[in-house]
Amino acid sequence: MAKYDANLTLELIRDSLVTQRIENAVSILLNLHPVDRAEIFDLLDDAEQEILLDRLDIPTTADLLEELEDDDVLEAIESLTTERLADVLDEMEPDEAADLLGDLPPAQASEALAQMEDADEVIPLLGYPDETAGGLMTTSYIALRRHTTTEQAIQFLREVSPETETPYYLYVIDKANRLIGVVGLRELVVSEPSTNMEAIMDHELIFVTVGVDQEEVARIMTRYDLAVVPVVDEFQRLMGVITHDDILDVLEDEATEDVYRLANVADTDLDPQSAITEQLKGRLPWIYLNTATALIASWVISNYEWLIAQVAILAAFQSVVAGLGGNTASQNVAMIVRSLALGKITSKLIWRIMGRQILVGFLQGLAVGLVTGIAVTIWIGNIYLGIILGLALIGNMIIAGIIGTAVPLGLNALGQDPALASSVFVTAFTDAFGFFIFLTLAAVTYNYLT
């Protein structure tokens, strides 16, 4: 497929709408790949979207809504009647339909459900939190009994012509709907027609329960290289499946969340074009917290006001100590947060990790402190200032190793997101300790600096 020009396509559609060539605009939109179609549709204004949406058939509308972001979907369906919305929901994958219904006002969701033909496939999914396996799964899967033969299974697939995203996995269940095996299409095709599912199914099952967090689901699917993972309840009854495309969305969302929270932005839906009030709401509280922690560092400095007044050159170098300590701690925070997200840190490893990061902090401080100390000695002409600065860097980088490891681990132990407040607390500690170490050493060697 040739790469399309978004700006040109958008211009052509808008020109067609302005000149009342509605069918031409629809034709241009339909000729796009579903992903590109969603991108272009999102760039149109509300009135233009409403005109096009009225001309799209039900399956195309369902495909379009599945590709749009949640907020954009809610805006797009405002013009749909309840009857048309119900038809669109019937065409959507059950998990996508459940997500949309969960975002609607309760009254509107109830009305749409009442008019849906396939509501029974969606209703079971509405009771699970969005960020759990139950909230991610779809009820669109193929399940067979253990005594079904390969010939019967293939005939069944021909008859139902499944539109499911996961026909390459067939799940084997018992009378109680408990998951007992899985069969791949390859095994189904190459086996003798009279062979039953029990003979060719894989008994080594990898599954998740409905309440498992989406991050854990992503870890399991990544670890075992799964395209699909079945979801069971506490009795191992098959409830649904989670497909790779849903997990890609989870990974993207979690990565965005970690990046935003490391930068102290609480709302992951914010972007540069978000409303000013929303940006202030999501960012200002953390700026206040950062202000408070910065004042703590300033208080430490204020206790050495007499020293800085006598040896003004110290003011030029105290930021070096704090800055390098902060960078070192941020490296630790990033590694710890990432390892926690991947499930690589267990309680047994905590003290080993802590000891290793203290050693790394010491070695980094030694390497940087030696070079910096020599450079300052040559530049300023005072070996004592160089020694003080070098020792302060060693001390603060050791502190950074401890703090950058302990803070995210501590937040995680308390059930909080380790990325959310780590950088604020880490900056406060490294700044305060950095200033304290540097200025205390300077006070002790005051006679040699003047």
N, C-alpha and C positions, 0 to 999 in steps of 0.2 A: 504494500500500500504506500502510495506516494505521501510524503510529509505535507501536511496542509498548512496554509498560512492563516493563522488565527485572525490577524487584523483584517486581511483581505476578505475572509469568509464572513466576518462580522459586518464589514462594510456592505457586502453584497446582500446579506439578509436584511439589514436595516434599509437599504435602498429599495428592496422589493416590498418591504412593509410600507414605506412612505408612499410608494407609487401604487399601493393597493394590489400588488401582485403577490397575494398571500400564498397561493399554491406554489409559486416559485420559491418563496422563502422556506416553505415547508420542505420542498424537494431538496434544497441545498442542505438543510439540517439533516434530513434523512440519509443523505449520501455520505455523511460523516461516520467515523467509527464511534461507537457509543460513548467512549471516554471523551473524545473530542467534541461530540455532540453536547455532552454535559458541560464542558468548559465554555463553549460558545453560548449555550443557553443561560449560564450563570452570569455572563457578561451583559446580557440584555437587560433593559429596565423592566419594571413590573408590567407595564402595559403591553410591551412587546412579548413578554413571556406568556401573558394571558392569551393573546391572539394565537400564538403558535400552539399552546397547550390544548386549546379548543379544537385544533385541526388534527392532532395526533391521535392515532388509534390507541386502544387500551394497552396492548402489549408493548408498544413503543413508549407510551407514557410510563409504564411500570419499569422498563429498562432505564429510562432517563432518570427517574426518581432514585433508583438503586445506585446510580453513579454520583448523584449530588450529595453534598455535605448536609448534615441533619438540619441546620438552620435554613439552608437554601431550600430544602424540601418543604419545610413548613410554610415558607413564603410562597412557593410555587403552587401549593394545593389550595391556597385560600380561595381561588376562583372556582374550584371543583365542587359540584353538587355532592351530597352524601352518597347518592346512588352511583355516580361515576367514581367517586373515591373508593367505594366498596369493590367495584369491578376491578379497579387498578390494584387494590390490595390483594385480591384473589390471584392476580397475575404475578405478583411479586413472590420471591422466595419467602417461605414462612418466617425466617429470622429477620429479614429486612422489613416485612410487613409488621412484625411484632415491635421492632424498633420504632417504626413510624407511629404506630398506635400508642406506644408508650410516651411519645413526645406530644401527642394531641391532648387537648383539654378532655377530661373524663367524659363529659356529656357527648362531645363529638366522636370520641373513640367508641363509646357504647352504641351510638347510632350507626356508625360504619360497620361495627361487628355484627349488629343485628341484620344488616343487609348483605353480608358476605356469604357466599356459598361454601367456602372452605374455612370457615371460622374455627372449626374443630382442630385444624392443623396449627393455628396461630395462638389460640387461647392458652394452651399449656405453657407457652413460652413467655407469657406476660407476667408470670409470677416470680421470675428470677431477676435479680439485680443485673444491670447492664454489664458490669465488669466481672461477671462470673462465667463459668463454662455454660451454665444454663441460659444465661443471657446471650451468649454468642452462638449457641447451637441452632441448627435447623432440623426440623422434623422430616425433611425431604431426604429419605435414604431408602435403600432396598434391603429388606430382611427376609430370610428364608428359614425353613425348618431343616433340621439335621438330616432327615431322610429324603429330602428333595434331591432328585438326580440332576446331573448336569444338563441332560436333555430337557427336563422340565424347567430348569432355571432359565435356560436360553430361550425356550418358548415363552416363558413368562415375561422376559425382557422384551421380546418382540411384540407381545400383546399390549403391554402397558406403555411402550415407547417412552421410557422415563425422561423427564426434562431435568431431573435432579443433576446437581453439579458433581455427584459422586457415584456414577454408575460403575466405575472401575473397582469399587469395593462392594462386596455383598456381605452382609452380616448374618451370622447364623444364630438363631435364638431357640430356646426351648419352649415348652408349653406355657411357662410363666413369664415369657418375654425376656428371660435372662440371657445376656450375651454370653455365648459359649465358643464362638469362633469367628474367623473372618476369611473370606475367599476373594482372591484377586481375579480379575477377568482372564488373565493368562492361564491360571490353573483351570478355570472353567472351560476355556476353549480347547486346551490340549488334552483334557481328560476324556476317558471313554464315556459315551452317552449314558450308560447305566450306573456310573459312579455317583455315589451320593455325597452330599456336602460334608458329612462327618469325616469321610475318608480323605478329602483334599483340603479341609479347612486348616488354618493355622491356629493352634491352641495357645500359642504364646501371645496373649492379648496385652496390648497397651491401651489403656483407657483413662478417662478422668471422670470424677464425679461432678454432679451438677453445681456444687457449691465452691469448686476450686476457682481461685482467682485467675483472671485472664493472663497475668504475667507467668504464672506457673504453667498454664496451658501452652503458652508460647515456648517456654523452656523445654517442655516435654516434646513438643512437635519438632523443635529445632534439634534437640539432642538425638532423637531417634529418626530424624529425617522423614517425618510423616507428612503426607499430603492431606490426610484426613485423620481425625482422631474421634472415636466413638465416646459418647457421654452416657453415663449410667447413673442410677440413683443408688441409695444405700443398700438396696437389695440386688444390685448389679443388673437391674432391668434396663434395657436399652431405651434411652429417652430421646436421643438425637445424635447428630454428628457436627463436628466443627471442621470447616474446610480451610485450606491454606490461604485463600484470599482474605478470609476474616482475620486470620492470624497476622497477615501482612499489615492489615489496618491496625491491629493491636500494637505491633512492633513500632509502627510509625507514631501512634498516639503516645506510647510509653516513652519513646525517644524524645518526642516533642516535650512531654511532661518533664522529663529529667533535665533537658536543656533549659526550659523556662524556670524550673525551680532552682537550679543551680545559679540562675541569674536573679532569683528572688521575685519571680513573676508568678503569682498564685493561679491565675486564670489562663489555662492553656489555649483558650479560644481567642485570646487577644492577638491582634496584629497591628501594624502601623496605621491601618485605616479604621480601626475600631473607634467607637464613640469616645470622646474625651472623658466623659463621666465614667465609662467602663474602664478606660485605661487608668484613671486615677484610683478607682476602687481596687483594681488588681495590683497596682504598683505602689501606691502611696503608703500603705501600712508598713511595708518592708523598708521604705525609705525612712520612716519614723524610727523603726527598730535600729536601722543602721546608724541613724543620727545619735541615738542613745548610746550605742556601743562605741561610736567615735568619741563621744564626750568622755567615756571612761579612759580612753587612750590620752585624751587631752588632759585629764586630771593627773595621770601619771607624769606627763611632761611638766605640768604646773608645779609639781613638787621639786623640780630641779631648775626652777626659773633662775635662781641665783647663779647656778653653774653655767647655764647658757648665756647669761648676761656677761659673765667673766670670760667664757671661752665660746665666742659666737660661732666659731667654725663647726662646733658640734651640731648646730641646727642644720647644717648642710648635709650631714651624713646620717642623721637618725632615720630619715625616710628610706635610706638604702637598706638598713637593717630590717625595718618593718615591711618594706616592699618585697624583698627577697624571701623573708619568712612567710609572707602571705602567698606568694607564688608557689613555694614549696608545699604549703598546707593545701592549696587548691589542687595541686597534682595528686596528693594523697586522697583528698575528698573524691575526685573524679574516679580514681582507681577503686576505692572502697565502694562507692555507689554503684559502679558498673559491676563489680564482683558480687555485690548483694543482689543486684537485678538478675544475674545469671545463676544465682544459687551456689556460688563457689565458696562462700564463707560459712563455716559451721562453728559452733561454740568451742569445739576442740582446737580450732585454728586461731582463735582470736589472739591469744598471748604470743603465739609464734609470729603472727602478722605484726603485732605491736612491736615486738623486739626487733624484727627485721626493719621496720620503718624507722625506728629510733637509730639503728645502725646506719641506714641509708641517709638519714638526716645528718648524722655526725659526719659521714664521709663527704656528703655534698657541702656541708658547712666548712669542713677542713679544706676542700678543694677551692671553693669560692673565697673563703676567708683568707687563705694564703695569698691568692692572686690579688685580691682587693687590698689587703694589708700592705703588700709590697708597693702596689700602685699608689696608694695614699701616702706612704712614707716618702716615695720619690717626689710626688706632687707637692705635698705640704712641707716636707722636710722635717717631719717629727715622727720618729719611729714608734713612740708610745701611742700616738693616735692610731697609727697603722695596726699595732698589736691589739689595742682596745677594739677597734672596728672588726678585726679578724676574729677575735674571741666572741664578740657579740653576735657575729654571723653564725658561728658554730653553735652557740647556745640557742639562738632563736630558731635555727633549722632543726635542732633536736626537738625543741618545743613544738615546732610545726609538724614534725613527724608524729608526735604524740597526739596533738590536738586534731590534726587532719585525719587521723585514724579513729580516735575515740569519739569525736562528735557524731559522725554518721552512724557508727556502730551503736552509740548510745541512743540516738533518735530511733534507730531501727528496733532496738530492744524495747523501747517504750511504745512501739506500734505506730510511730510517726514516719512520714516519708523522709528518708535520710538526706534527700537532695533539697528539701524545701527550705530549711533554715541553716544548713551547714555553712554556707559561705559567709553569712552574717556573723555567726558565732565564731567561726574560725578566724575571720578578719579581726574581730574584737580581741581575741586572745593573742594572736601573733603580734598585732600592733602594740598592745599593752605590755606584753612580755618583752618584745623587742626594744621598746623605748626604755623599759625598766633595766634590762641587762646592760644596754649600751651606756645609759646615763649613770647607772650605779658604778660601773667600771671606770667611767670618766671621773666620777666624784672621788673614788678611791685614789686615782692617780693624778688628781687635780694639780699637784705641785709640778708634775712633769709636762703638763700641757700648756702652762702659762710662761 
